[in-house]
Amino acid sequence: MPATDPATSARMRAQRRRDTKPEIALRRELHRRGLRYFVDRAPVKDIRRRADLVFPRARLAVYVDGCFWHSCPQHATSPKNNARWWAEKLAGNVLRDRDTDRRLVEAGWTVVRVWEHEEPIAAADRVEAARNRATGGHTP
């Protein structure tokens, strides 16, 4: 069964996979702090899932999750049209996120998840703290 009507399907296809406004705001703040990273990269070759930001030496993967697509506890909504399909789709996204987190942690990585609604400075504080813990405070 298709997700929705053709117009909605076209809007879904047009959703940015990278370079969203929240992601760019976080990247700018991290860059301003002198932190360098890779963008839209798979942290581990055997795990075919890309992180929004990757700090390879710190083994840190950062994901900027959209409130709708990743079922934010504060802002998630449930579409009324084709509700069952959407519920399964969004639940699948969350399951994949948790599986990605688990697989990366098992591979020795730290995962930081940032919600799109988070303030860039606060999100950058969390990312920088995780990077500092992973590197002992040294800039790799």
LONU-527107 format. One line per 8 residues: number of its first residue (from 1); for each residue x, y negated, z of N, C-alpha, C, O. Coordinates in nm, 3 decimals, m for minus. Layout:
REM residues N
NUM) X,Y,Z,X,Y,Z,X,Y,Z,X,Y,Z  ...
***
This chain:
REM residues 140
1) 0.084,0.117,0.000,0.000,0.000,0.000,0.089,m0.124,0.000,0.182,m0.133,0.081  0.063,m0.221,m0.088,0.145,m0.342,m0.089,0.122,m0.425,0.037,0.019,m0.413,0.103  0.218,m0.508,0.067,0.212,m0.590,0.187,0.091,m0.682,0.185,0.014,m0.687,0.281  0.075,m0.754,0.078,m0.033,m0.852,0.067,m0.058,m0.880,m0.079,m0.024,m0.800,m0.166  m0.117,m0.993,m0.105,m0.143,m1.034,m0.242,m0.012,m1.074,m0.311,0.089,m1.092,m0.244  m0.012,m1.087,m0.444,0.111,m1.120,m0.517,0.176,m1.251,m0.473,0.299,m1.261,m0.472  0.098,m1.351,m0.437,0.155,m1.480,m0.395,0.234,m1.464,m0.265,0.343,m1.519,m0.251  0.177,m1.389,m0.171,0.248,m1.367,m0.045,0.372,m1.283,m0.067,0.477,m1.310,m0.007
9) 0.363,m1.184,m0.152,0.480,m1.101,m0.184,0.591,m1.187,m0.245,0.709,m1.166,m0.216  0.554,m1.282,m0.330,0.654,m1.371,m0.391,0.720,m1.458,m0.285,0.841,m1.482,m0.290  0.642,m1.507,m0.188,0.700,m1.586,m0.078,0.796,m1.503,0.005,0.901,m1.552,0.046  0.761,m1.378,0.028,0.849,m1.289,0.105,0.982,m1.269,0.033,1.089,m1.272,0.095  0.976,m1.248,m0.099,1.099,m1.229,m0.177,1.185,m1.353,m0.176,1.308,m1.344,m0.187  1.123,m1.470,m0.163,1.196,m1.596,m0.167,1.263,m1.630,m0.033,1.341,m1.725,m0.026  1.233,m1.553,0.072,1.294,m1.579,0.203,1.445,m1.567,0.193,1.497,m1.472,0.133  1.514,m1.663,0.251,1.659,m1.660,0.250,1.708,m1.547,0.339,1.655,m1.524,0.448
17) 1.810,m1.477,0.291,1.872,m1.372,0.370,1.990,m1.429,0.448,2.028,m1.376,0.553  2.046,m1.535,0.398,2.158,m1.600,0.465,2.147,m1.750,0.444,2.066,m1.797,0.363  2.229,m1.825,0.517,2.231,m1.971,0.506,2.098,m2.037,0.545,2.058,m2.137,0.486  2.030,m1.979,0.644,1.909,m2.042,0.694,1.948,m2.164,0.777,2.063,m2.177,0.818  1.854,m2.253,0.801,1.884,m2.373,0.880,1.939,m2.339,1.019,2.038,m2.400,1.060  1.877,m2.245,1.093,1.933,m2.213,1.225,2.074,m2.154,1.216,2.160,m2.183,1.300  2.098,m2.073,1.115,2.231,m2.014,1.099,2.334,m2.121,1.066,2.443,m2.122,1.123  2.301,m2.211,0.978,2.395,m2.319,0.942,2.422,m2.409,1.061,2.536,m2.450,1.083
25) 2.320,m2.440,1.140,2.339,m2.523,1.259,2.435,m2.455,1.357,2.522,m2.521,1.414  2.420,m2.325,1.376,2.511,m2.252,1.465,2.652,m2.250,1.408,2.749,m2.272,1.480  2.664,m2.224,1.280,2.796,m2.222,1.217,2.866,m2.356,1.231,2.985,m2.362,1.261  2.793,m2.464,1.210,2.853,m2.598,1.222,2.905,m2.623,1.363,3.014,m2.676,1.381  2.826,m2.584,1.462,2.869,m2.606,1.601,2.990,m2.520,1.635,3.082,m2.567,1.701  2.991,m2.395,1.591,3.106,m2.309,1.617,3.230,m2.362,1.545,3.340,m2.362,1.602  3.214,m2.406,1.423,3.326,m2.460,1.346,3.379,m2.588,1.412,3.500,m2.609,1.419  3.288,m2.672,1.461,3.327,m2.795,1.530,3.415,m2.763,1.651,3.504,m2.840,1.687
33) 3.388,m2.647,1.714,3.466,m2.604,1.830,3.598,m2.537,1.792,3.675,m2.496,1.879  3.623,m2.527,1.664,3.748,m2.466,1.619,3.742,m2.316,1.601,3.845,m2.252,1.579  3.623,m2.258,1.611,3.610,m2.113,1.594,3.592,m2.081,1.446,3.520,m2.150,1.374  3.658,m1.975,1.402,3.650,m1.933,1.262,3.594,m1.792,1.257,3.616,m1.711,1.347  3.521,m1.764,1.150,3.445,m1.640,1.140,3.419,m1.610,0.993,3.443,m1.694,0.906  3.370,m1.491,0.966,3.324,m1.454,0.833,3.172,m1.463,0.833,3.108,m1.444,0.937  3.114,m1.491,0.717,2.970,m1.508,0.703,2.913,m1.392,0.620,2.971,m1.353,0.519  2.799,m1.339,0.666,2.725,m1.237,0.591,2.817,m1.121,0.554,2.843,m1.096,0.436
41) 2.864,m1.052,0.655,2.962,m0.945,0.635,2.925,m0.825,0.721,2.874,m0.840,0.832  2.953,m0.707,0.669,2.934,m0.585,0.748,3.050,m0.573,0.846,3.165,m0.568,0.804  3.022,m0.569,0.976,3.130,m0.559,1.073,3.208,m0.429,1.061,3.330,m0.427,1.076  3.137,m0.320,1.034,3.198,m0.187,1.024,3.158,m0.128,0.889,3.040,m0.124,0.855  3.257,m0.084,0.815,3.229,m0.034,0.679,3.128,0.081,0.676,3.045,0.089,0.585  3.135,0.169,0.775,3.046,0.286,0.775,2.903,0.253,0.819,2.814,0.337,0.807  2.883,0.132,0.869,2.749,0.089,0.910,2.705,m0.017,0.810,2.752,m0.130,0.815  2.616,0.020,0.721,2.579,m0.067,0.609,2.477,m0.172,0.651,2.369,m0.182,0.593
49) 2.513,m0.250,0.752,2.427,m0.360,0.795,2.515,m0.482,0.814,2.619,m0.476,0.879  2.471,m0.591,0.758,2.550,m0.713,0.758,2.513,m0.801,0.876,2.396,m0.814,0.911  2.614,m0.862,0.936,2.591,m0.959,1.043,2.596,m1.099,0.983,2.659,m1.120,0.880  2.532,m1.193,1.047,2.534,m1.330,0.999,2.673,m1.391,1.017,2.722,m1.463,0.930  2.735,m1.363,1.131,2.871,m1.410,1.159,2.951,m1.294,1.215,2.901,m1.216,1.296  3.076,m1.284,1.173,3.162,m1.176,1.221,3.297,m1.235,1.262,3.361,m1.309,1.187  3.338,m1.201,1.384,3.469,m1.235,1.437,3.545,m1.102,1.446,3.539,m1.036,1.550  3.617,m1.062,1.340,3.675,m0.927,1.335,3.773,m0.896,1.447,3.766,m0.789,1.506
57) 3.865,m0.988,1.478,3.965,m0.958,1.581,3.902,m0.944,1.718,3.949,m0.866,1.801  3.795,m1.019,1.742,3.724,m1.009,1.869,3.623,m0.895,1.867,3.566,m0.861,1.971  3.602,m0.837,1.750,3.503,m0.731,1.733,3.367,m0.779,1.784,3.301,m0.714,1.866  3.328,m0.896,1.731,3.203,m0.962,1.770,3.117,m0.984,1.647,3.161,m1.043,1.548  2.993,m0.936,1.654,2.897,m0.955,1.545,2.782,m1.041,1.599,2.729,m1.015,1.706  2.746,m1.144,1.523,2.641,m1.237,1.564,2.528,m1.232,1.462,2.550,m1.239,1.341  2.406,m1.220,1.513,2.287,m1.219,1.429,2.198,m1.336,1.470,2.173,m1.356,1.589  2.150,m1.411,1.372,2.054,m1.518,1.397,1.920,m1.465,1.348,1.894,m1.459,1.227
65) 1.836,m1.427,1.442,1.710,m1.360,1.410,1.594,m1.458,1.401,1.577,m1.543,1.488  1.515,m1.444,1.296,1.394,m1.524,1.280,1.285,m1.474,1.374,1.268,m1.354,1.393  1.213,m1.567,1.431,1.110,m1.532,1.530,1.001,m1.441,1.470,0.958,m1.346,1.536  0.958,m1.468,1.349,0.854,m1.384,1.289,0.909,m1.247,1.252,0.852,m1.145,1.291  1.017,m1.244,1.178,1.068,m1.119,1.121,1.123,m1.023,1.226,1.128,m0.902,1.202  1.165,m1.075,1.340,1.227,m0.990,1.442,1.145,m0.985,1.570,1.195,m0.939,1.673  1.021,m1.033,1.566,0.925,m1.023,1.676,0.974,m1.087,1.806,0.982,m1.022,1.910  1.005,m1.214,1.797,1.047,m1.292,1.915,0.941,m1.282,2.025,0.822,m1.298,1.998
73) 0.983,m1.254,2.149,0.886,m1.243,2.258,0.810,m1.374,2.284,0.699,m1.371,2.338  0.868,m1.488,2.248,0.801,m1.616,2.271,0.716,m1.662,2.153,0.613,m1.725,2.173  0.758,m1.630,2.031,0.694,m1.691,1.914,0.640,m1.592,1.810,0.594,m1.634,1.704  0.645,m1.465,1.838,0.599,m1.366,1.739,0.451,m1.386,1.710,0.372,m1.417,1.799  0.415,m1.366,1.585,0.275,m1.370,1.545,0.244,m1.242,1.470,0.333,m1.175,1.418  0.117,m1.208,1.466,0.073,m1.088,1.396,m0.022,m1.129,1.285,m0.133,m1.176,1.313  0.019,m1.113,1.161,m0.071,m1.149,1.051,m0.202,m1.071,1.057,m0.205,m0.954,1.094  m0.308,m1.138,1.021,m0.441,m1.075,1.024,m0.467,m0.992,0.897,m0.526,m0.885,0.904
81) m0.421,m1.043,0.782,m0.438,m0.968,0.658,m0.341,m0.851,0.658,m0.222,m0.866,0.685  m0.394,m0.733,0.626,m0.313,m0.613,0.618,m0.237,m0.591,0.750,m0.117,m0.561,0.748  m0.305,m0.606,0.861,m0.245,m0.605,0.995,m0.164,m0.478,1.022,m0.056,m0.485,1.080  m0.214,m0.364,0.983,m0.143,m0.238,1.010,m0.008,m0.234,0.939,0.093,m0.197,0.997  m0.009,m0.273,0.812,0.117,m0.273,0.736,0.218,m0.365,0.802,0.334,m0.328,0.819  0.175,m0.485,0.839,0.264,m0.582,0.901,0.315,m0.532,1.036,0.433,m0.548,1.067  0.228,m0.472,1.115,0.270,m0.421,1.246,0.380,m0.317,1.228,0.478,m0.317,1.301  0.364,m0.229,1.131,0.466,m0.126,1.104,0.595,m0.189,1.052,0.705,m0.151,1.092
89) 0.582,m0.286,0.963,0.699,m0.354,0.905,0.780,m0.424,1.015,0.902,m0.407,1.022  0.713,m0.502,1.098,0.783,m0.578,1.202,0.840,m0.486,1.310,0.950,m0.510,1.359  0.766,m0.382,1.346,0.818,m0.284,1.443,0.941,m0.214,1.386,1.036,m0.186,1.459  0.939,m0.186,1.257,1.056,m0.125,1.192,1.177,m0.217,1.195,1.289,m0.170,1.214  1.154,m0.347,1.178,1.265,m0.443,1.187,1.329,m0.438,1.326,1.451,m0.437,1.339  1.245,m0.436,1.429,1.296,m0.434,1.566,1.372,m0.304,1.592,1.479,m0.306,1.653  1.318,m0.193,1.547,1.388,m0.064,1.564,1.523,m0.066,1.495,1.622,m0.016,1.549  1.528,m0.121,1.375,1.655,m0.130,1.302,1.754,m0.220,1.376,1.873,m0.189,1.383
97) 1.705,m0.331,1.432,1.793,m0.419,1.510,1.854,m0.343,1.627,1.974,m0.350,1.650  1.770,m0.270,1.703,1.822,m0.197,1.819,1.919,m0.087,1.775,2.019,m0.062,1.842  1.890,m0.022,1.663,1.980,0.082,1.611,2.113,0.020,1.570,2.219,0.077,1.597  2.108,m0.096,1.506,2.231,m0.166,1.467,2.312,m0.202,1.590,2.433,m0.179,1.593  2.246,m0.258,1.692,2.315,m0.294,1.816,2.384,m0.171,1.875,2.502,m0.176,1.910  2.310,m0.061,1.886,2.363,0.061,1.946,2.483,0.112,1.868,2.586,0.147,1.927  2.471,0.117,1.736,2.580,0.170,1.654,2.705,0.083,1.661,2.816,0.134,1.665  2.686,m0.048,1.663,2.802,m0.137,1.674,2.869,m0.125,1.811,2.991,m0.121,1.819
105) 2.790,m0.120,1.917,2.847,m0.105,2.051,2.923,0.027,2.060,3.032,0.032,2.117  2.866,0.134,2.005,2.936,0.263,2.005,3.068,0.255,1.929,3.161,0.329,1.959  3.075,0.166,1.830,3.198,0.149,1.751,3.294,0.050,1.818,3.398,0.017,1.761  3.259,0.002,1.938,3.348,m0.087,2.012,3.327,m0.235,1.987,3.414,m0.316,2.019  3.212,m0.271,1.931,3.183,m0.410,1.902,3.090,m0.469,2.007,3.018,m0.397,2.076  3.093,m0.601,2.018,2.997,m0.677,2.098,2.899,m0.740,2.001,2.937,m0.790,1.895  2.772,m0.737,2.038,2.668,m0.796,1.954,2.602,m0.910,2.030,2.563,m0.895,2.145  2.589,m1.024,1.963,2.515,m1.137,2.018,2.398,m1.163,1.923,2.417,m1.180,1.803
113) 2.279,m1.166,1.980,2.158,m1.197,1.903,2.109,m1.336,1.944,2.090,m1.363,2.062  2.089,m1.421,1.847,2.043,m1.558,1.868,1.907,m1.571,1.800,1.890,m1.530,1.685  1.810,m1.628,1.871,1.680,m1.654,1.809,1.686,m1.785,1.732,1.756,m1.878,1.771  1.612,m1.792,1.623,1.613,m1.912,1.539,1.571,m2.036,1.616,1.610,m2.147,1.578  1.492,m2.022,1.723,1.444,m2.138,1.797,1.545,m2.187,1.901,1.524,m2.293,1.960  1.652,m2.115,1.923,1.750,m2.157,2.024,1.825,m2.281,1.978,1.852,m2.299,1.860  1.856,m2.365,2.074,1.936,m2.484,2.045,2.076,m2.440,2.000,2.134,m2.351,2.062  2.129,m2.499,1.894,2.260,m2.457,1.843,2.373,m2.466,1.947,2.462,m2.381,1.948
121) 2.370,m2.566,2.032,2.477,m2.580,2.132,2.471,m2.466,2.233,2.573,m2.407,2.267  2.351,m2.434,2.281,2.336,m2.324,2.377,2.373,m2.191,2.312,2.439,m2.107,2.375  2.331,m2.171,2.188,2.365,m2.047,2.117,2.516,m2.038,2.096,2.574,m1.931,2.114  2.578,m2.149,2.059,2.723,m2.150,2.040,2.796,m2.123,2.171,2.900,m2.058,2.171  2.742,m2.172,2.282,2.801,m2.142,2.413,2.804,m1.991,2.437,2.905,m1.937,2.483  2.693,m1.923,2.407,2.687,m1.777,2.427,2.784,m1.704,2.336,2.852,m1.611,2.379  2.791,m1.747,2.210,2.882,m1.684,2.115,3.027,m1.706,2.158,3.108,m1.613,2.159  3.060,m1.829,2.193,3.196,m1.860,2.234,3.234,m1.783,2.361,3.347,m1.734,2.370
129) 3.144,m1.772,2.456,3.172,m1.696,2.579,3.198,m1.549,2.546,3.289,m1.489,2.603  3.119,m1.492,2.457,3.140,m1.352,2.418,3.274,m1.335,2.347,3.346,m1.238,2.371  3.308,m1.430,2.261,3.437,m1.422,2.192,3.551,m1.435,2.292,3.650,m1.363,2.282  3.538,m1.526,2.388,3.643,m1.544,2.488,3.660,m1.420,2.575,3.773,m1.382,2.608  3.549,m1.356,2.611,3.558,m1.231,2.688,3.631,m1.124,2.608,3.712,m1.048,2.663  3.601,m1.118,2.480,3.661,m1.015,2.394,3.809,m1.039,2.367,3.884,m0.944,2.343  3.850,m1.162,2.369,3.990,m1.194,2.336,4.071,m1.240,2.455,4.189,m1.276,2.441  4.010,m1.241,2.573,4.081,m1.291,2.689,4.101,m1.440,2.685,4.191,m1.493,2.750
137) 4.017,m1.509,2.608,4.025,m1.655,2.599,4.120,m1.705,2.492,4.129,m1.826,2.469  4.191,m1.615,2.426,4.285,m1.655,2.322,4.213,m1.672,2.190,4.122,m1.596,2.158  4.252,m1.771,2.114,4.195,m1.790,1.982,4.263,m1.694,1.886,4.381,m1.711,1.856  4.190,m1.594,1.839,4.255,m1.498,1.747,4.270,m1.556,1.609,4.322,m1.489,1.520
***
